[in-house]
Amino acid sequence: MIYILMGVSGCGKSSLGAVLSQKFGWPLHEGDEFHPLENIEKMARGEALTDQDRFPWLLRLHEVIERERCCGGNALVACSALKRLYRQILLYGTRAFTCSQSGSQQEVPPPPPLPPACSDICFLFLHGDYHVIYQRLASRKGHYMKAILLRSQFDTLEPPSDEENVLSLDITTNTITDMVEKVEKHLMSRKKLLLV
């Protein structure tokens, strides 16, 4: 099983990921560590990333996810995954680009759409009040992601739909302990389904 912790910066993906990693004994792949230097420098200057900035980063994370899947391992990946296309790239790599192109001027029919989810991958969508998350970001020290970029992330965010295999976790009404319990229950229900 692979859980992708997603949401805007400052929502606690890394904190929850660290607790889950310790509890389950699973590796945690922190998405921030996979950003190219150009992306880090851009965010440090207070500039929002574009889709073109994000695509190579998402493809690197897709490779990590595929490596974990091929080994049959369990893992956690922390990544903002703000748009549905970004989540599709994490799941399907470059095939997500082919299937997301609409209105192309080709004579052959487009490929069939990709399934919205993979049974062995679940998105943990951490979300909450803008002002709460802004305060978290503003008080965070030593990170290149500036609080002034939070609005652009909220504007970009396309919350995942149920068909994307998602567990929604509201950070303003749940403690880390509450969220860990919900993830544990989810994992247990997934294991029961696999046994049936």
C-alpha positions as CSV (number, residue, x, y, z in Angstrom):
1,M,0.0,0.0,0.0
2,I,1.2,3.5,-0.8
3,Y,-0.3,6.6,0.9
4,I,0.3,9.9,-0.8
5,L,-0.1,12.7,1.7
6,M,-1.3,15.7,-0.3
7,G,-2.5,19.2,0.3
8,V,-1.2,22.8,0.3
9,S,2.1,23.7,1.9
10,G,1.8,24.0,5.7
11,C,-1.0,21.5,6.1
12,G,1.2,19.1,8.0
13,K,2.0,16.5,5.3
14,S,5.5,16.0,6.6
15,S,4.5,15.9,10.3
16,L,1.8,13.3,9.7
17,G,4.0,11.4,7.3
18,A,6.8,11.2,9.9
19,V,4.4,9.8,12.6
20,L,2.9,7.3,10.2
21,S,6.3,6.3,9.0
22,Q,7.4,5.6,12.6
23,K,4.2,3.8,13.5
24,F,4.0,1.6,10.4
25,G,7.7,1.2,9.8
26,W,7.3,2.4,6.2
27,P,9.7,4.7,4.3
28,L,8.6,8.3,3.9
29,H,9.6,10.0,0.7
30,E,9.4,13.8,1.2
31,G,8.4,15.5,-2.0
32,D,10.3,18.6,-1.2
33,E,13.6,16.7,-1.5
34,F,12.8,15.9,-5.1
35,H,12.4,19.4,-6.4
36,P,15.0,20.6,-8.9
37,L,17.2,23.5,-7.6
38,E,15.4,25.9,-10.0
39,N,12.1,25.2,-8.3
40,I,13.5,25.8,-4.8
41,E,15.2,29.0,-5.9
42,K,11.9,30.2,-7.5
43,M,9.8,29.5,-4.4
44,A,12.5,31.1,-2.2
45,R,12.1,34.3,-4.2
46,G,8.3,34.2,-3.6
47,E,7.4,33.1,-7.1
48,A,4.7,30.5,-7.6
49,L,5.6,27.4,-9.6
50,T,3.9,26.8,-13.0
51,D,2.7,23.4,-14.4
52,Q,5.9,23.3,-16.4
53,D,8.0,23.8,-13.3
54,R,6.1,21.0,-11.5
55,F,6.1,18.3,-14.2
56,P,9.7,17.1,-13.9
57,W,9.3,17.0,-10.1
58,L,6.1,15.0,-10.3
59,L,7.7,12.5,-12.8
60,R,10.6,12.0,-10.4
61,L,8.0,11.2,-7.6
62,H,6.2,8.8,-10.0
63,E,9.5,6.9,-10.4
64,V,9.7,6.6,-6.6
65,I,6.2,5.4,-6.4
66,E,6.7,2.8,-9.2
67,R,9.9,1.6,-7.6
68,E,8.0,1.0,-4.3
69,R,5.2,-0.7,-6.2
70,C,7.5,-3.0,-8.1
71,C,9.2,-4.1,-4.9
72,G,5.8,-4.8,-3.4
73,G,6.6,-2.5,-0.5
74,N,4.5,-0.1,1.5
75,A,5.5,3.5,1.5
76,L,4.4,7.1,2.3
77,V,4.9,10.0,-0.2
78,A,4.4,13.6,0.8
79,C,3.6,15.8,-2.2
80,S,1.2,18.7,-2.7
81,A,-0.5,17.1,-5.7
82,L,-2.8,20.1,-6.0
83,K,-4.4,19.3,-9.4
84,R,-6.1,16.2,-10.7
85,L,-3.5,16.1,-13.5
86,Y,-0.7,16.1,-11.0
87,R,-2.2,13.2,-9.2
88,Q,-2.6,11.4,-12.5
89,I,1.1,12.0,-13.2
90,L,2.0,10.5,-9.8
91,L,0.0,7.4,-10.7
92,Y,0.7,7.0,-14.4
93,G,3.8,9.1,-15.3
94,T,3.9,10.4,-18.9
95,R,0.8,8.4,-19.8
96,A,-1.1,11.1,-17.9
97,F,0.0,13.7,-20.5
98,T,-1.2,11.7,-23.4
99,C,-4.6,11.0,-21.9
100,S,-5.2,14.5,-20.6
101,Q,-4.7,16.2,-24.0
102,S,-8.0,17.4,-25.3
103,G,-8.8,19.0,-28.6
104,S,-5.7,17.7,-30.2
105,Q,-5.5,17.9,-33.9
106,Q,-4.6,14.2,-34.5
107,E,-6.6,11.9,-36.8
108,V,-6.3,8.9,-34.6
109,P,-8.7,8.6,-31.7
110,P,-7.3,9.7,-28.4
111,P,-6.3,6.9,-26.0
112,P,-8.9,5.8,-23.5
113,P,-8.9,7.8,-20.3
114,L,-6.8,6.5,-17.4
115,P,-8.6,5.1,-14.4
116,P,-8.9,7.8,-11.7
117,A,-7.3,5.6,-9.1
118,C,-5.1,2.6,-8.4
119,S,-6.3,0.1,-5.8
120,D,-2.9,0.0,-4.0
121,I,-2.5,3.8,-3.8
122,C,-4.5,6.1,-1.6
123,F,-4.4,9.9,-1.4
124,L,-4.5,11.3,2.1
125,F,-6.0,14.8,1.5
126,L,-5.0,17.1,4.3
127,H,-7.0,20.3,4.1
128,G,-8.2,23.1,6.4
129,D,-8.8,26.7,7.0
130,Y,-6.6,29.1,5.0
131,H,-5.8,31.4,8.0
132,V,-4.8,28.4,10.2
133,I,-2.5,27.1,7.5
134,Y,-1.1,30.6,6.7
135,Q,-0.2,31.0,10.4
136,R,1.6,27.7,10.3
137,L,3.6,28.7,7.2
138,A,4.4,32.1,8.6
139,S,5.9,30.6,11.7
140,R,7.9,27.9,9.9
141,K,11.6,28.6,10.0
142,G,14.2,27.5,7.5
143,H,11.9,26.4,4.7
144,Y,12.1,27.9,1.2
145,M,8.3,27.9,0.7
146,K,7.1,31.4,1.6
147,A,3.7,32.0,3.3
148,I,2.9,34.6,0.6
149,L,2.7,31.7,-1.9
150,L,-0.2,30.0,0.0
151,R,-2.9,31.9,-1.8
152,S,-1.6,30.6,-5.2
153,Q,-1.7,27.1,-3.9
154,F,-5.3,27.5,-2.7
155,D,-6.2,29.0,-6.1
156,T,-4.6,26.0,-7.9
157,L,-6.0,23.3,-5.6
158,E,-8.5,20.9,-7.2
159,P,-9.7,18.8,-4.3
160,P,-9.7,15.1,-5.1
161,S,-13.0,13.4,-5.8
162,D,-14.1,10.2,-4.1
163,E,-13.3,8.2,-7.3
164,E,-9.6,9.1,-6.8
165,N,-9.3,6.7,-3.8
166,V,-9.0,9.5,-1.2
167,L,-9.2,9.8,2.6
168,S,-10.0,13.3,3.5
169,L,-8.5,14.7,6.7
170,D,-9.5,18.1,8.1
171,I,-6.5,19.5,9.9
172,T,-8.6,22.2,11.7
173,T,-10.8,19.7,13.4
174,N,-8.4,16.7,13.8
175,T,-5.3,16.3,15.8
176,I,-2.3,14.3,14.5
177,T,-3.5,11.5,16.8
178,D,-7.0,11.6,15.3
179,M,-5.6,11.5,11.8
180,V,-3.3,8.6,12.5
181,E,-6.3,6.7,13.9
182,K,-8.3,7.4,10.8
183,V,-5.4,6.2,8.5
184,E,-5.0,3.1,10.7
185,K,-8.8,2.3,10.3
186,H,-8.5,2.9,6.6
187,L,-5.5,0.6,6.2
188,M,-7.3,-2.1,8.2
189,S,-10.4,-1.9,6.0
190,R,-8.2,-2.1,2.9
191,K,-6.5,-5.2,4.3
192,K,-9.9,-6.8,5.0
193,L,-11.0,-6.1,1.4
194,L,-7.9,-7.8,0.0
195,L,-8.6,-10.9,2.1
196,V,-12.2,-11.2,0.7
